[in-house]
Amino acid sequence: MIATTLALGQLRRSPAAFAGPAVALCLSVATLTLFGSLFAVEATASGPVGGEAAGPGLMVIAGAFGEIAVVVAFFVVVNALGYALRRQQRELALLRTIAATPRQVRRLVRVQVCAVVLLTAVPGWALGSVAAGQFLSGLRRMGMAAPDLRLPTAPAPVLIPLAVALAATLVVALAASAVTARKFTRPTPAAALTASSTEHRRAGAPRLLAGIGALAGGVVLLRLAATRPPDELDKAGQAALLGSLVLLIAIALTGPFTARLLVAVLGVPVRAVAPGAGWVAQANLRGYAKRLSSAVVPVALLVGLSGTMLIMTNTAEHAAGADTGSVTSTTDVWLRQAELGMLACFAAVSTVSTLVAVTSERRREFALLRLVGAARPQVMRMLTVEAALITTVGVVLGAVVAGAASAAFSTAVTGSPTPSVPLSACWVVVTGAALLTVPAILVAGTRAVRLPAVEEAGGGRG
């Protein structure tokens, strides 16, 4: 009961701190509801589900289309929850100092996670149901589903996808929160409180080892994609896309090291152009490597997944035009475009919510800068340089992943590791990443620096 009261009280006091996880959890429930509803359509259909044009049933389409989307949804949930819980590290450490046991703190975190999942269940179900209807309409329009197919209205087919989506999301969220909470409750109360006001510069060995393992797994998947025969284009594409996601997970795990290294390299020309703001921005980003990694990973996710899908689709279309033995149908292109839209939506939401949260919590830091003589325009110039560096690092990491995945796919489809790159579309992705990243940081930063400096500097971290 006490844990429940404390957890709900924290949610009421700091709803903004849980906005990112709430959006991620809502999208996760929506995604699972979407594809669960498609399974329910086929399971309850009284006649054939395929249209005149063809082929695989809804379950096959939903499985092939949805597996990547579900993994991405869970990845976004884990990333958002991990960061939200790290923001609470000081509060959790203070609870430890007033005799709360590690088990009680972990129970409080579980209650918070369960509360947020339950709060997002209905909106997620509604969003997923609407998306399922739109997707089914698209399948009927493309001839991949029978014209008379509709979403079921009976209680069981409607509620079962929601129940499965809720259970799966809850399991993933609790597992992610348990790992993060354990890191906070393992040290002594005094050590936890000290760690909450600083940031360790080095990632732990288990995290680095997990990152290396994910990197190896991504390479194996790309190798598998590259060795698929040309007539198994869909399998090659799914393996390449899954491989790109695993590589992005490796970047997330090794992010504090990788991002700091890139900032050190890219910061050299930035310091030459803007000596004052550039030096402070680079020092901030390198000094807070975990915060930098939290900001960079969503940008890399957006660029990596979108770039991979665009380049693979373009390569397949060119292969179809050059080789009569290779076929890329209109329906295949439509499915890839729909998948690209969903993945881009996930990555964009993750990017904006994470960057706003990362910037907003730096209110005390900005206040201290102003108290030692920095004017608000100087703080905003520093933030602008930081935003440019974060965008560049994220784009570089995402481009490397997209290049590796599309090269593997091109090898399978054309026999050459050189894919057909749609430069204009890729520039749209890069521009979109910049338009999401820079304004999100600057808007959140503008709101943060407007607050009274003395009041914010004297308070705890926001």
C-alpha positions as CSV (number, residue, x, y, z in Angstrom):
1,M,0.0,0.0,0.0
2,I,2.8,2.4,0.9
3,A,4.6,1.6,-2.4
4,T,1.4,2.3,-4.3
5,T,0.8,5.6,-2.6
6,L,4.4,6.8,-3.2
7,A,4.4,5.6,-6.8
8,L,1.1,7.3,-7.7
9,G,2.2,10.4,-5.8
10,Q,5.3,10.6,-7.9
11,L,3.3,10.2,-11.1
12,R,1.0,13.1,-10.0
13,R,3.9,15.4,-9.0
14,S,6.0,14.8,-12.2
15,P,3.8,13.7,-15.0
16,A,6.2,15.1,-17.6
17,A,8.9,12.7,-16.4
18,F,6.7,9.8,-17.6
19,A,5.4,11.4,-20.8
20,G,8.1,9.7,-22.9
21,P,7.5,6.2,-21.5
22,A,3.7,6.7,-21.7
23,V,3.9,7.5,-25.4
24,A,6.2,4.6,-26.1
25,L,4.0,2.2,-24.1
26,C,0.9,3.5,-25.9
27,L,2.5,2.9,-29.3
28,S,3.6,-0.6,-28.2
29,V,0.0,-1.5,-27.2
30,A,-1.3,0.0,-30.4
31,T,1.2,-2.0,-32.5
32,L,0.4,-5.3,-30.9
33,T,-3.3,-4.5,-31.1
34,L,-3.0,-3.7,-34.8
35,F,-1.4,-7.0,-35.7
36,G,-3.4,-9.0,-33.2
37,S,-6.6,-7.6,-34.8
38,L,-5.4,-8.8,-38.2
39,F,-4.9,-12.3,-36.8
40,A,-8.4,-12.1,-35.4
41,V,-9.8,-11.1,-38.8
42,E,-8.4,-14.3,-40.4
43,A,-9.3,-16.5,-37.4
44,T,-13.0,-15.4,-37.5
45,A,-13.4,-15.2,-41.3
46,S,-16.0,-17.6,-42.6
47,G,-14.7,-17.5,-46.2
48,P,-11.3,-17.0,-48.0
49,V,-9.3,-14.0,-46.8
50,G,-7.1,-13.5,-49.9
51,G,-8.1,-11.1,-52.6
52,E,-8.0,-11.6,-56.4
53,A,-4.3,-10.6,-56.5
54,A,-3.3,-13.1,-54.2
55,G,-1.2,-14.9,-52.1
56,P,-0.4,-15.0,-48.5
57,G,-3.1,-14.8,-45.9
58,L,-3.5,-12.0,-43.4
59,M,-1.6,-14.0,-40.7
60,V,1.4,-14.3,-43.0
61,I,1.3,-10.6,-44.0
62,A,0.8,-9.5,-40.4
63,G,3.6,-11.8,-39.2
64,A,6.1,-10.7,-41.8
65,F,5.1,-7.0,-41.6
66,G,4.7,-6.9,-37.8
67,E,7.7,-8.7,-36.4
68,I,10.1,-5.8,-37.0
69,A,7.5,-3.2,-35.9
70,V,6.9,-5.1,-32.6
71,V,10.7,-5.4,-31.9
72,V,11.1,-1.7,-32.7
73,A,8.2,-0.8,-30.4
74,F,9.8,-2.8,-27.5
75,F,13.1,-1.2,-28.2
76,V,11.6,2.2,-27.9
77,V,9.8,1.2,-24.7
78,V,13.0,-0.1,-23.1
79,N,15.0,3.0,-24.1
80,A,12.3,5.4,-22.8
81,L,11.7,3.6,-19.5
82,G,15.4,3.3,-18.8
83,Y,15.9,7.0,-19.2
84,A,12.8,7.9,-17.2
85,L,14.0,5.7,-14.3
86,R,17.5,7.2,-14.4
87,R,15.8,10.6,-13.9
88,Q,14.4,9.3,-10.7
89,Q,17.7,8.0,-9.4
90,R,18.1,10.8,-6.8
91,E,14.6,10.3,-5.4
92,L,15.0,6.6,-5.2
93,A,18.4,7.1,-3.4
94,L,16.8,9.5,-0.9
95,L,14.2,6.8,-0.1
96,R,17.0,4.4,0.6
97,T,18.5,6.9,3.1
98,I,15.3,6.9,5.1
99,A,15.3,3.2,5.5
100,A,13.5,2.0,2.4
101,T,14.9,-1.4,1.4
102,P,16.0,-2.3,-2.1
103,R,13.0,-4.6,-2.4
104,Q,10.6,-1.8,-1.5
105,V,12.2,0.6,-4.0
106,R,11.9,-2.1,-6.8
107,R,8.3,-2.6,-5.8
108,L,7.7,1.1,-6.1
109,V,9.2,1.1,-9.6
110,R,7.0,-1.9,-10.6
111,V,3.9,-0.1,-9.4
112,Q,4.8,3.0,-11.4
113,V,5.4,1.0,-14.6
114,C,2.1,-1.0,-14.1
115,A,0.2,2.3,-13.6
116,V,1.6,3.9,-16.7
117,V,0.9,0.7,-18.8
118,L,-2.7,0.6,-17.5
119,L,-3.2,4.3,-18.2
120,T,-2.0,3.9,-21.8
121,A,-4.0,0.7,-22.5
122,V,-7.2,2.3,-23.7
123,P,-5.6,5.0,-25.9
124,G,-3.2,2.3,-27.3
125,W,-6.1,0.0,-28.0
126,A,-8.1,2.7,-29.7
127,L,-5.1,3.8,-31.9
128,G,-4.3,0.2,-32.8
129,S,-7.9,-0.6,-33.7
130,V,-8.1,2.5,-36.0
131,A,-4.7,1.6,-37.6
132,A,-5.9,-2.0,-38.1
133,G,-9.0,-0.8,-39.9
134,Q,-6.9,1.5,-42.2
135,F,-4.3,-1.2,-42.9
136,L,-7.1,-3.8,-43.7
137,S,-8.6,-1.2,-46.1
138,G,-5.3,-0.8,-47.8
139,L,-4.9,-4.6,-48.1
140,R,-8.4,-4.8,-49.7
141,R,-7.6,-1.9,-52.0
142,M,-4.4,-3.6,-53.1
143,G,-6.2,-6.9,-53.7
144,M,-4.4,-8.8,-50.9
145,A,-7.6,-9.3,-48.8
146,A,-11.2,-10.2,-49.7
147,P,-13.4,-7.2,-50.3
148,D,-15.9,-8.2,-47.6
149,L,-13.4,-8.6,-44.8
150,R,-14.0,-6.4,-41.8
151,L,-12.6,-6.2,-38.3
152,P,-14.5,-8.4,-35.9
153,T,-17.1,-6.8,-33.5
154,A,-17.7,-9.7,-31.1
155,P,-16.3,-9.1,-27.6
156,A,-13.8,-12.0,-27.6
157,P,-12.0,-11.2,-31.0
158,V,-11.9,-7.5,-29.9
159,L,-10.7,-8.0,-26.4
160,I,-8.2,-10.9,-27.0
161,P,-5.8,-8.7,-29.1
162,L,-5.9,-6.0,-26.4
163,A,-5.3,-8.5,-23.6
164,V,-2.3,-10.0,-25.5
165,A,-0.9,-6.5,-26.3
166,L,-1.3,-5.4,-22.7
167,A,0.3,-8.6,-21.3
168,A,3.3,-8.5,-23.7
169,T,3.9,-4.8,-23.1
170,L,3.7,-5.2,-19.4
171,V,6.2,-8.1,-19.4
172,V,8.7,-6.1,-21.5
173,A,8.2,-3.0,-19.4
174,L,8.6,-4.8,-16.1
175,A,11.7,-6.6,-17.3
176,A,13.3,-3.3,-18.5
177,S,12.4,-1.6,-15.3
178,A,13.8,-4.4,-13.2
179,V,17.2,-4.3,-14.9
180,T,17.4,-0.5,-14.4
181,A,16.1,-0.4,-10.9
182,R,18.5,-3.1,-9.8
183,K,21.4,-0.8,-10.8
184,F,20.1,1.8,-8.5
185,T,19.3,-0.4,-5.5
186,R,22.5,-2.5,-5.5
187,P,24.8,0.2,-4.1
188,T,24.6,1.4,-0.5
189,P,22.2,4.4,0.1
190,A,25.1,6.8,0.5
191,A,26.8,5.6,-2.7
192,A,23.5,5.7,-4.6
193,L,22.8,9.3,-3.5
194,T,26.4,10.3,-4.5
195,A,26.0,8.6,-7.9
196,S,22.7,10.3,-8.5
197,S,24.4,13.7,-8.7
198,T,27.2,12.6,-11.0
199,E,27.6,10.5,-14.0
200,H,30.0,7.6,-14.4
201,R,32.2,8.3,-17.4
202,R,32.6,4.6,-18.3
203,A,30.0,2.1,-19.2
204,G,30.0,-1.1,-17.2
205,A,31.7,-4.2,-18.6
206,P,28.4,-6.2,-18.8
207,R,26.9,-3.5,-21.0
208,L,29.9,-3.4,-23.3
209,L,30.0,-7.2,-23.6
210,A,26.2,-7.1,-24.4
211,G,26.9,-4.5,-27.0
212,I,29.7,-6.6,-28.6
213,G,27.3,-9.6,-28.6
214,A,24.6,-7.5,-30.3
215,L,27.1,-6.3,-32.8
216,A,28.1,-9.9,-33.6
217,G,24.4,-10.9,-33.9
218,G,23.8,-8.0,-36.3
219,V,26.7,-9.1,-38.4
220,V,25.4,-12.7,-38.5
221,L,21.9,-11.5,-39.6
222,L,23.4,-9.3,-42.3
223,R,25.5,-12.3,-43.5
224,L,22.3,-14.4,-43.6
225,A,20.6,-11.7,-45.6
226,A,23.5,-11.4,-48.1
227,T,23.5,-15.2,-48.8
228,R,19.7,-15.5,-49.6
229,P,19.0,-16.4,-53.2
230,P,17.5,-13.7,-55.5
231,D,14.1,-15.4,-55.5
232,E,13.9,-15.0,-51.7
233,L,13.8,-11.2,-51.7
234,D,11.4,-10.9,-48.8
235,K,13.5,-13.1,-46.6
236,A,16.6,-11.2,-47.5
237,G,14.8,-7.9,-46.7
238,Q,13.5,-9.1,-43.3
239,A,16.9,-10.4,-42.3
240,A,18.6,-7.2,-43.4
241,L,16.0,-5.0,-41.6
242,L,16.3,-7.1,-38.4
243,G,20.0,-7.0,-38.7
244,S,19.9,-3.2,-38.8
245,L,17.8,-3.1,-35.7
246,V,20.2,-5.4,-33.8
247,L,23.1,-3.2,-34.9
248,L,21.1,-0.2,-33.5
249,I,20.7,-2.1,-30.3
250,A,24.4,-2.6,-30.2
251,I,24.8,1.2,-30.7
252,A,22.5,1.8,-27.8
253,L,24.5,-0.5,-25.6
254,T,27.9,0.9,-26.6
255,G,26.5,4.4,-27.0
256,P,28.4,6.2,-24.2
257,F,31.7,5.1,-25.7
258,T,30.8,5.4,-29.4
259,A,29.0,8.8,-29.2
260,R,31.8,10.3,-27.1
261,L,34.3,9.2,-29.7
262,L,32.4,10.8,-32.5
263,V,31.8,14.0,-30.6
264,A,35.5,14.2,-29.9
265,V,36.2,14.0,-33.7
266,L,33.3,16.2,-34.9
267,G,33.9,18.7,-32.2
268,V,37.2,19.8,-33.8
269,P,35.7,21.7,-36.7
270,V,32.9,23.0,-34.5
271,R,35.3,24.6,-32.1
272,A,37.1,26.2,-35.0
273,V,33.8,27.8,-36.2
274,A,32.4,28.6,-32.8
275,P,35.2,28.6,-30.3
276,G,33.3,29.6,-27.1
277,A,30.0,27.8,-27.6
278,G,31.6,24.9,-29.4
279,W,34.1,24.2,-26.6
280,V,31.4,24.3,-23.9
281,A,29.0,22.2,-26.0
282,Q,31.6,19.5,-26.7
283,A,32.7,19.4,-23.1
284,N,29.1,19.0,-22.0
285,L,28.4,16.2,-24.4
286,R,31.6,14.3,-23.6
287,G,31.3,14.8,-19.9
288,Y,27.7,13.3,-19.8
289,A,28.1,10.3,-22.1
290,K,25.0,8.5,-20.9
291,R,22.9,11.6,-21.5
292,L,24.5,12.0,-24.9
293,S,23.8,8.4,-25.7
294,S,20.1,8.8,-24.7
295,A,19.8,11.7,-27.1
296,V,21.7,10.2,-30.0
297,V,20.1,6.7,-30.1
298,P,16.6,7.8,-31.2
299,V,18.1,9.9,-34.0
300,A,20.2,6.9,-35.2
301,L,17.1,4.8,-35.0
302,L,15.2,7.2,-37.2
303,V,17.9,7.5,-39.8
304,G,19.0,3.9,-39.7
305,L,15.6,2.2,-40.1
306,S,14.2,4.8,-42.6
307,G,17.4,4.8,-44.6
308,T,17.5,1.0,-44.7
309,M,13.9,0.7,-45.9
310,L,14.3,3.4,-48.6
311,I,17.5,2.0,-50.0
312,M,16.3,-1.6,-49.9
313,T,13.1,-0.7,-51.7
314,N,14.9,1.3,-54.4
315,T,17.5,-1.5,-54.9
316,A,14.7,-4.0,-55.3
317,E,12.9,-1.8,-57.8
318,H,16.1,-1.3,-59.9
319,A,16.8,-5.0,-59.8
320,A,13.3,-5.7,-61.1
321,G,13.8,-3.4,-64.0
322,A,17.2,-4.8,-64.9
323,D,16.4,-8.5,-64.4
324,T,13.3,-10.2,-65.7
325,G,13.8,-13.1,-63.2
326,S,13.3,-10.7,-60.3
327,V,9.8,-9.4,-59.6
328,T,8.9,-6.4,-57.4
329,S,5.1,-6.0,-57.4
330,T,3.1,-3.0,-56.6
331,T,1.8,-4.8,-53.5
332,D,5.4,-5.4,-52.3
333,V,6.2,-1.7,-52.6
334,W,3.0,-0.7,-50.9
335,L,3.8,-3.0,-47.9
336,R,7.3,-1.7,-47.6
337,Q,6.1,1.9,-47.7
338,A,3.5,1.1,-45.0
339,E,6.2,-0.5,-42.9
340,L,8.5,2.5,-43.5
341,G,5.8,4.9,-42.3
342,M,5.2,3.0,-39.1
343,L,8.8,2.6,-38.3
344,A,9.5,6.3,-39.0
345,C,6.6,7.2,-36.7
346,F,8.0,5.2,-33.9
347,A,11.5,6.6,-34.3
348,A,10.2,10.2,-34.6
349,V,8.1,10.0,-31.5
350,S,11.0,8.4,-29.6
351,T,13.3,11.1,-30.9
352,V,11.1,14.1,-29.8
353,S,10.0,12.7,-26.4
354,T,13.6,11.7,-25.5
355,L,15.2,14.9,-26.5
356,V,12.6,17.1,-24.8
357,A,13.1,15.0,-21.6
358,V,16.9,15.1,-21.8
359,T,16.9,18.9,-22.3
360,S,14.2,19.8,-19.8
361,E,15.9,18.0,-16.9
362,R,18.9,20.3,-17.3
363,R,17.2,23.3,-15.8
364,R,19.5,23.3,-12.8
365,E,22.6,23.1,-15.0
366,F,21.4,26.1,-17.1
367,A,20.6,28.0,-14.0
368,L,24.1,27.5,-12.6
369,L,25.6,28.7,-16.0
370,R,23.5,31.8,-15.7
371,L,24.6,32.4,-12.1
372,V,28.3,32.3,-13.1
373,G,27.7,34.9,-15.8
374,A,26.4,33.2,-18.9
375,A,23.6,35.2,-20.5
376,R,20.5,33.4,-21.9
377,P,21.6,33.9,-25.5
378,Q,24.9,32.3,-24.7
379,V,23.2,29.3,-23.2
380,M,21.0,29.0,-26.2
381,R,24.0,29.2,-28.6
382,M,25.6,26.4,-26.6
383,L,22.4,24.3,-26.9
384,T,22.3,25.0,-30.7
385,V,25.8,23.7,-31.1
386,E,24.9,20.7,-29.0
387,A,21.8,20.0,-31.1
388,A,23.9,20.2,-34.3
389,L,26.4,17.7,-32.8
390,I,23.7,15.3,-31.6
391,T,22.0,15.4,-35.0
392,T,25.3,14.8,-36.8
393,V,26.4,11.9,-34.6
394,G,22.9,10.3,-34.8
395,V,22.9,10.7,-38.6
396,V,26.4,9.2,-39.0
397,L,25.6,6.2,-36.8
398,G,22.3,5.6,-38.6
399,A,23.9,6.0,-42.0
400,V,26.5,3.4,-41.1
401,V,23.8,0.9,-40.1
402,A,21.7,1.7,-43.2
403,G,24.7,1.3,-45.4
404,A,25.7,-2.1,-43.9
405,A,22.1,-3.5,-44.1
406,S,21.4,-2.3,-47.6
407,A,24.8,-3.6,-48.8
408,A,23.8,-7.0,-47.5
409,F,20.4,-6.8,-49.2
410,S,21.9,-5.7,-52.4
411,T,24.4,-8.6,-52.4
412,A,21.5,-11.0,-52.2
413,V,19.3,-9.3,-54.8
414,T,21.9,-8.1,-57.4
415,G,25.1,-9.9,-56.5
416,S,26.8,-6.6,-55.8
417,P,27.3,-5.0,-52.4
418,T,26.6,-1.5,-54.0
419,P,22.9,-0.7,-53.5
420,S,20.9,1.8,-55.5
421,V,20.6,4.8,-53.2
422,P,17.7,7.2,-53.7
423,L,19.7,10.4,-52.8
424,S,16.7,12.7,-52.7
425,A,14.7,10.5,-50.4
426,C,17.7,10.0,-48.1
427,W,18.2,13.7,-47.9
428,V,14.6,14.0,-46.8
429,V,15.3,11.6,-44.0
430,V,18.4,13.5,-42.9
431,T,16.5,16.8,-43.1
432,G,13.6,15.3,-41.2
433,A,15.9,14.1,-38.4
434,A,17.4,17.6,-38.2
435,L,14.0,19.2,-38.1
436,L,12.9,16.9,-35.3
437,T,16.1,17.1,-33.3
438,V,17.2,20.8,-33.3
439,P,13.7,22.4,-32.7
440,A,12.9,19.8,-29.9
441,I,16.1,20.7,-28.1
442,L,15.8,24.4,-28.6
443,V,12.1,24.6,-27.6
444,A,12.7,22.6,-24.4
445,G,15.9,24.7,-23.7
446,T,14.0,28.0,-24.2
447,R,11.5,27.0,-21.7
448,A,14.1,25.8,-19.2
449,V,16.2,29.0,-19.3
450,R,13.2,31.2,-18.8
451,L,12.8,29.9,-15.2
452,P,14.4,32.0,-12.3
453,A,18.0,31.0,-12.1
454,V,18.4,31.3,-8.3
455,E,15.3,29.2,-7.6
456,E,16.3,26.5,-10.1
457,A,19.9,26.4,-8.9
458,G,18.8,25.9,-5.3
459,G,16.4,23.1,-6.1
460,G,17.0,19.5,-7.0
461,R,17.4,18.2,-10.5
462,G,14.2,18.6,-12.5
